[in-house]
């Protein structure tokens, strides 16, 4: 395999949308080759292109063309939980965007977001190192809608986006009007880049609201999820590793717990933070090792290690073999 991965949490809410349309999530997963990875191995990662293929399959089979936009709209801000402490040190929206973009580049390998600042506006451009999905309707919709959700989380809807530009074509005037209503701005198709423009005045806005919004959304998500504390911690760890935040204090803070409270909750379930951290790293390491897109040094960094030697020693402790041996077999 030679395609980047994304976290399976990007599928949060997908099954509910499919069921509401009378579809079968498991059949859709299977149709794009995700059955074993999702249901048997309980993966924390899925191939980026198969994520997009899944959205395309749902759009086509269920007559649900805006599924990517709906998915992005309803997903919570748990993905930004590991950034809470970093965002607290940002003075304005521009600094916050830089932190978020750097994080996304690490979290979603092969996905690039760039900002160009002009006198009266800034341009945010989205790109992916997968030419076969670059033109996908669902990829473009999800990338744009996710960015809008983050911007509105920072600024609210009182700071409208100037315009959205899509690579793909769209001739249906009704659909174009729907896009314009969804994004609250003019939209254009057959453009050279997938991008949006926003008033540059927003760059100096205070982001206290963003941090409060993230904390509120995290608290709401943790209280409403039908997940055990083990599943919740596992999810946050999987997001946090690539950002270099893997100690228990970082994870507890991201979940709005004290370290002592988190330790107590895990102890009540007969486990420990160290055990969960090792489990997540081992799970993700095994998936990364099967994927030739990632070098061993890349894998070490994505799992939160400072160097390859540390990762190799840990993997040997977990499995009795070194990652170099696993990669050679593959």
C-alpha positions, 0 to 999 in steps of 0.5 A, a space after each residue: 500500500 502506498 497511500 496516506 492514512 487518516 484517523 477513523 474518527 473522521 468517519 464519526 457520524 457517517 453511519 448515522 447519516 447513512 442509516 437515516 437515508 435507509 442505507 447499510 454502513 457495513 455494505 458501503 464499507 465493504 464496497 470500498 474494501 474497508 470491511 476487515 479494517 473497520 470491523 475486524 481489526 478495529 483500526 485507528 487509521 484508514 487509507 485517505 483515498 478509501 475514505 473519499 471512495 466511501 463518501 462517493 459510494 454513499 453519495 451515488 448509492 443513496 442519492 445523497 450528493 451532499 453527504 460530505 458537507 453534512 458529515 463535516 457540519 455535524 462532526 464535533 471539534 474533538 480533532 482539535 482537542 490536542 491543540 487546546 494548550 497551544 491555542 491558549 498561547 495564540 494572540 489572534 486568529 492568524 497564529 491559531 490558523 498557523 497552529 491548526 494548519 501545521 497540526 493538520 499537515 502532520 495528522 493527515 499525511 499528504 494533505 496541505 493547507 496554505 494561507 496567502 495574506 493579501 491587503 484586504 483578504 487572505 486565500 486558504 488553499 487546499 491540496 492533496 498528494 493524491 491526483 486520483 482523488 483531487 477532482 473528487 466531488 466528495 473530497 472537495 466538499 469535505 475539505 471545504 466544509 471542514 475548513 468552514 466549520 473550523 473558521 466558524 468555530 473561531 469567528 462565528 457566522 458573523 464574519 462571512 467567507 468572501 467566496 469558495 472556489 472548486 476545481 470541479 465543474 458544476 452545471 446544475 444551477 439548483 446545486 450551485 444555489 445550494 452550495 451558495 446557501 450552505 457556505 453563505 457566499 458566492 461559489 465558483 467552479 472550474 477554478 485553478 485551485 480548491 480555495 476560499 477567500 476571507 476578509 484579512 481583518 479577521 486575522 487579528 481577532 481574539 481567539 478566546 472564543 475559539 478556545 472556549 468553543 473547543 472546550 465546550 464541544 469537547 465536554 459536550 462530546 464526552 458526555 453524549 458519546 456512548 463510549 467508554 472512558 477507554 474508547 474516549 482516551 484511545 481516540 484522543 491519544 490517536 489524535 495527539 501522538 503526531 502533535 508530540 502530546 503523549 503524556 497523561 497530563 496532555 491527554 487529561 487536559 485535552 479531555 478537560 480532566 485533571 490527571 488524577 481524575 483520569 487515572 482514577 477513571 482508568 483504574 476503575 476499568 482495570 487499566 492504566 494510561 501507560 497500557 492504553 498508550 502502548 496499545 494505541 501505538 502498537 495498533 497504529 505502528 502495525 498499520 503504518 508498517 504495512 504501508 510503504 508510503 511511510 518511512 520508519 522515521 516517519 512512523 516514529 515521529 507520527 507515534 510521538 517518538 523523538 527518534 527511530 531508536 526509541 520507537 524500535 525499542 518499544 516495538 521490540 518490547 511489544 512484539 519481540 521483533 524490531 520494526 525493520 524486520 516487519 518492514 522487510 517481510 512486507 
